[in-house]
Amino acid sequence: MFSEMHLWAGRFSRETGPKRERNKCMRRWDSLADGYLAQCEARGLSEETLRARRSELDRVGSWLKRRRPRPKLEEVDGQLLIKYLKRRRSEERR
């Protein structure tokens, strides 16, 4: 019985196919955000501004990662960001 459970768990622990691709895209989001913040820092923006931008990028990234199905980075467009802003505004009103 243990070997059956172990084999069963092993089948689902490895990510393959579309799910793996979507996770890769979200890692690309993190890399994109980090690169953008590094450019902002190189431009000499204040620590407070960098902190605010990092916080907002983290919020957007977390929201994207919670969406099902997770959007590919190429699918993040203006309409999707408008949905995020509406959601954020409704949460702030609570």
N, C-alpha and C positions, 0 to 999 in steps of 0.2 A: 504494500500500500504506500509506503514512504516513497519508493522509487516512482510510482505513478504520480504522486503529488509533485515530486521534484521535477519530473519531465513535463508535467502540465504547467508548472510555474515557469519553467525555462522557455517554453514556447512563446509566452507572452511578455517575457522580460526584455527580449530584443526588439527594438523598434525597426520596422521595415515598412517599405512602401510609402503611401501618402503621409502617414503620421510622421515618419522620420523626416520627410521633406519639409513638412510644416514646422517641425522643431528647428530644423536647420535655418529656415527663414526667420524664425524668432531670434535665433542667435545672431543672424545677420542684422536684425533690428538693433540688438544690443551693441554690436560693433559699429553700426552707423551712428547711433546716439553717442557712443564714446568718442568716435572720430569728430563729430560735430562739436562736442564739448571741448575737445583738445584744441580745435581751431578757435573756438571762442576764448579759451584761455590764452592762446598765443596772440590773439588780437588785443589782449590786455583788459578784458572785461573784469569788473570787480568780482570779488568772492561772493558777494550777496547775489549778484546777477547770475553767476554760474550755479550757485546753489538752487536758485529758483528755477532755472532752466533744467537742471538735472532732476529736480523734483517733478516737474511737469512731464519730462520725457519718461521718467520712471512710471508715472501714473498712466500715460498713454500706452507704454509697453505692457504694463500689467493688464490693462483693459483689453488690449489686443490678444494677449496670451490666454485670457479667460474666455474669449469668444469661441463658440463652437459652431461650425468648424473653424479652426484657426485660419485667419486669412494669410495668404502668401504676401510677402513684402511688396510684390508687384501689384497686389490688389488693394493696397492701402492708398486710397484716393481721397479727394475732397469730400465725397458723400459719406465715406466711412468716418472721417474726422468730424464731420458735422454731427453724426450720430453720437460720437464720443462726447462732443461738447454739450449736446442736449442732455445726455445722461449725467454728465458732471454737474450741469446747472441744476438738474432736478434733485441730485443728491445734496447739493449745497443748500437748497431751500428747505430741506427737512429739519 
